């Protein structure tokens, strides 16, 4: 198990370029199974979850070739369907939550799929009903082996249909889109997720010869085609990294420029941080955050306490609520953080309280943060990263603190952020990785 030793209280300065989007990468990598032709993907982040999925694709028979530091070629011509029945496949797939999105392209192109219960973050329930119900409406038949905890799926007769999703699940929508891409007839998906990453997946499939309309809305129309061809695709910059860097700059009183941020795809992220009092300037496609000692949280128009909550796109992403919570600890003012989607994501606040933050955990979904306004610095402590986003939030807290902190279990952070210690050290941070 690796740990970070973090010396706090240092101002950072410089430019940083966000990695390719992790959540988009997991969808796009699964989509290479939709064709036997070569697919080139650029801006692939070098992070654990993505690398594990690439390894799993290679084990399945996908020819993988690294073309550059962030570019790969994938050719899914000789897929070993028998591998799906092996214990090795099921074990590897169960350790990676993104592996569930292999089902859509497998059902679409080969008519069969296998999956065990997926793994990933322990941040609360993440049910699979949307995925499975969507497949069933397309005509897939499920068999569950309770002893082995394996789902066997027959998708040999997928047929387009109308469906209203019970929730706008991002991965569920992606999975259904890929399954419907080569199903017979027309599929209409209402209450579809419409995140930029879903838009990117749809555009990629259309470039492969697919017929998807309504892209960017929650009403998608998919005309099934007989086959899809190869293509090339470039991932968006990771919006969660961008939000993390904005929060980092504010907490450490640093001057940072985030390069090539694709500001047009960030939705409410910049304005949400502005409501916390953070000054940021958009310069072309870059975001400049000047060094600032104080930032003051806005109130609502009637003077009541600001609430920052997550919502489906184009609402504020739940993956950045941990960052917003940490940033608020040194602001002037009070904010209520309302995490609606996951019931365990706020349970890292005990570490922040130990560091000196003033936070009231109201229940598993809500926390009230009373900003210290820099009157008291957070103090360095030893803590453990419980998940990807909380881990980076704790890293930001440690970098702003008085003293030295130890963060254990940083493999969680590595799952979502590539070379994070090296990249922040290049800006002047003092982070040492050790076993």
N, C-alpha and C positions, 0 to 999 in steps of 0.2 A: 504494500500500500504506500502510495506517494503522498507527500505533504509539501505545503508551501511555508517557508518562513518569510514573513512580510514585515518590513520595517515601514512604519507609518509616518505621516507628517511631512512627506516630500511632495513639492509641487512638480507636476509633469508639464512637458511642453513638446510640441511637435505635431507631425502629421501621422495619421494611421488610416489604413485602407481596410474596410470590412471584408471578411471572408465571404465566399459564396454561401447562400442561404442553406442552412442545415435542413430545415423542414421541406424546402423545395427539392433538395438533393435526394431525399429519401423517396419522394414520389417519382421524380424523373428517372432515377436509377431503376426502379421497378418497371417503368414504362419501356425500357430497352427490350423487355421480353415480348413486346407486341410485334416485333418484326424479326425476320431472319437476316436482315441487312445491317450494315454497319451504322452505329449511332455514335457521333462524337459529342462529348459533353465537356464544357469548359467552366472554369471557376469552381471546381469541386473542392470543398474544404477538406483538409487533412485532419479529420476528427474521428474519434473511436466509432461512433454509431455508423458513420458513412463508410469507414474502412471495413467494418464488420459486414455491412451489406454487400460491398463490392466482393469481399471474400466469399460470401454465400452465393452470389451470382456465378463466380468462377467455379465453385464446387458443383453448381447445377449444370455446368457445361458452357457457360458464356465465355467467349474468347475475350479476355481483357488485356488491353495494351496501354501502358502509360505513354502519352504523347508529349507531355511537358509537366512542369511543376503542379499545374492545376487542371490538366486536360487528360482525358481518357477516351479510348476507343472501346466500344462494346459491340460484339457480334453474337447474337443469340441464335445461331444457325443449328447447332447440334446440342439441344437441351436433353439432358438425361432425366427423363421423367421418372425412371425407377429410383432415382436419388431421393425423390419426395417421400418414399416409403421407409427410408432409413432412419435409424435412431439419431445418427449424426445430424441430418438435416433438421429433424424436429427439435433437437437440443439447441442447435445454433439459432434457429428461427425463434425459439421461445425466449432467448436472451436478448432479442432486439425487437422493440415494439413496431418499428417501421416495417418489419418483415410481413405484417399482415397485408400490406399493399402489393405483395407478390401475387395474391390470390386473383385480383381483377384481371391482370394480363394473362395469367395461367389459364383461367377459365375462358377468357376471350379467344385465345389462340389454340389452346390444347384441349379444352373441355374438361379439365380435371384440376383439382388442387388439394393440398394437404396443409394443415397448420395445427400447431399446438398452441396452448395459451401463451400469448406474447408477453414479453417482459418490458423493461424500461423503468422510468421513474416511479418511485413510490410516493405519489402525490395525491392519492385518492383514487376513487373508482374511475375507470375509463372503459365503459362498456362497449361491446362489439355489435350490439343489436342493429345499429344503422347499416353497417357493412352487410351483415348476414341477411337482414330483411330485404335490402336492395337486391342482393344476388337472388334471393328466392323469388322476388317479383319478376326477375328476368328469366326465371325458370330453373334455377339451380336447385339441386336436391342435396340435403345435408344428412350426414350420418355422424353421430358423436359417440366415441368410445370413451365412456366415463372412467374406465380403469387406466387407460393410457393418456386420457385427457387430450385426445386427438380429434380434430374435425376432418372428415373426408367429404369432399364436395364433388358432385357430378354436374358439370356445366356444359354437357354436350349438346343441349338444346336451348341455348340462350336466345330469347326472343324479345325484341324491344317492347316497351310498355310505358304507361304513365305511372309515376310514383311521386308521392308527397313524403319527403323525409321527416321522420319524427324529431330530428334535430339537425342543425346545419353543421354536421361533423365534417371537418376538413379532410381527414384521412378517409372517412366513409364516402364522401363525395368523390374523392380521387379514385378510390377503388371501384366505385360503380361506373364512373366515366370510362375507366380502362376496360371494364367488363363489357360495357355497352358499345364500345368503339367498333367491334366486329360482330355484334349480335345481329340477328336477322330483324330488319325493319327499323322503326323509329322509337327512340326512348326519350321521354320527357321527364326531367328531374326538377321538381319544384321544392323550394326551401333548400336549394343547394348552397353549400358554402361558396363564397365568391372572393376569397383571399387572393392577393396577387399570385401566390404560389399555385392556386387552382387555375388562375388565368394562364399562367405560364405552361402548365401541363396541357391545357386545352389547345393553346397555340402550337405546342410541340406536336401534338397528335394531328392537328390540321396540317402542319408542315409535312407529316408523314403520309398524308393522303386521307386523313379522317375528315368527317363532316360534322363539326360542332358549331352551333350558333347560340347566341345569348351570353357569350363570354363576358364576364364582369358583372353579371346579374345573378339573381338567385333562381332564375328559370332557364334551364339549359335544354337544348334540343340536340339530340345525337342521332344522325343517320348512320346505321351500321354499314360498314364496307367489308368487302371480301378479304382484303389484305392491306397491310400498311408497309411502307417502305422506310429506308434509312433516312436520317436527317442529322443536322448538327444543332446544338442548343447551348446557350450560355445562361448560367444561373444568375438570378438577381443577387445583389449584396444582401447580407443577412440583417434584416431590420431589428432583430433582437440585439445583435452586436452593436448596431448603431445607437439604439436606445441606451445600452449599457455604457457606451463611451460618453454619451451626453451626461449621464448620471455620474460617471467617474470624474469628468471634468469639473462638475459643480461641487462634488464632495471634497475634491483635493485642491480646489481653488486654482485649477490649471487652465492653461491656454492650449486648446487642442483643435486641430482641423481634421474632420472626418472626410476623406477623399472619396469621390465617386459613389455617393450615397444613394443614388436614384431616388431623389426627394419626392418625385412624382408618385412613388409607390409606398410611401411611408404613412399615408392616412393621417390619423389623429396623433401620431407619436410626437412630432415637433410641438404641436399646440398643447399637448398634455404636459410636457416638461416646461413650456412657457408658463402654464398656470401655476406651476410650483415656484415661479419667480426666476427661472433660469433664462439668461439671455443667450440667444443663439441666432446666428445670421446665416442665411442661405446665400452662398456665392456660387452661381452657376449650379453645378451638381454637387458642390461641397457644402459641408456644414461647419461653421466656425463658432466655437464656444470661447469667449474671452475669459481670462482669469477674473474671478469675482469673489469677494470675501463674503458677501451676504446675498441671500435670495429670499424673497417673501412670498408665501403661499397666498394665492388669491382666495377670496370668499365668493360665494354665490351673490347674485345681485341684491338679494334681500338681506345680506349680511351673515347668512348661515354658513356653517363649516363646509368647506369644499369636500366633495366625495369623488374619489377616483375609483371606478369599477371597470371590470372587464366585460366585453360583449363580443358577439360574433361580428366579423368584418361587415361594414367598415367601422365598427366600434374599436375600442382600445384592446390590444392583445393581452391575454392573461399572462403571457410569458414575461411581460415587463412590469407587472405589479410588484414583484420582489424588489426590483430596482427603484421604483417610485417610492416604496416604503422606506428603503435605506436612505435615499436622497432627502426625504422629508425629515429625517432625524436631526439634521443640522440646519434646517430652514427656519425662518421666522413664521410662526403661525401653526395651525393645526389642520390635519386632514384625516378623513376617514377612508381607509382602504377597504374596499368590498370585493373580495375574491369569490365570484359566483360559481365558477365552473369546477373548481377542485377544492375538496374540503381539508386537505392536508398541507397546502402550500404556504400557509402562514405560520406553521409550527416551528420555523427557524427563528422567530422573533425573540425567543428566550436568550439566544446568543447575543442579540443586539442589546437586550436589557442588561445582560451581564457586562456589556461594554459601556453601559451608562446611558443608553437611549431611554427616552420616556415614551413607552408604548403600552397601551391597554389592549390586550387581546380580548375582544368582546365575546367571540365564539369562533368556531373553526373557519368562518368565512369573513370575519370583519376584525379590523384592528384600527384603533385610533392612535395617531402619532402626534405627539406634542413636540414641536421643533425646539431644539436647544439654542438656535441662533448663534452658534459658535461660542456661547458663553462657557461651555464645558466641552472639551474634546472627548471623543470616544476613547476608551483605553484598550490596549492590546490584550488579547486573551488567547487561549487555545480552544479551538472549536472544530466541528466536523461538518463537511459539506453534505447535506441530505439529498440534494438533487442538483441538476444543472444550473437552474436559474437562481436558486437560493445560494448556491456555491459562489457564483459571481457576485451576487449582492453582498455576501460576507467578505469577499475579496476587496470590493470597493470600500466597505466599512473599515477593513484592516488598513488599507492604503491611506485612509484619512485619519486614522487613529493616532493617539499619543503612545508610542512604545512599539513593541514587536508582538506580532500575532503568529500563531501556528494554525494552519488550516489543514486538517487531515482529510483523507478520502478525496483528493483532488482529481482522481480518475473520473468522478462525476462531472467536474468542470471540463475535463478533456473530452468528454462525450459531445460537447457542444461548441467549444471554443478552441481553435487551433493555435498552438504555440502561444497561449495567452500570456504566460510569464515572460517569454522572450520579447514579445511585441510591446508589452507594457514597460519592460526594462529599457527598451529602445527609446522610450519617452522620458526616462529618468526614474522609473520605479525601482525599488529594491526588493526583488522577489527571488528567493532561492528555493529550488526544488530539491528535495531529498527523500530518501526511502526510510 
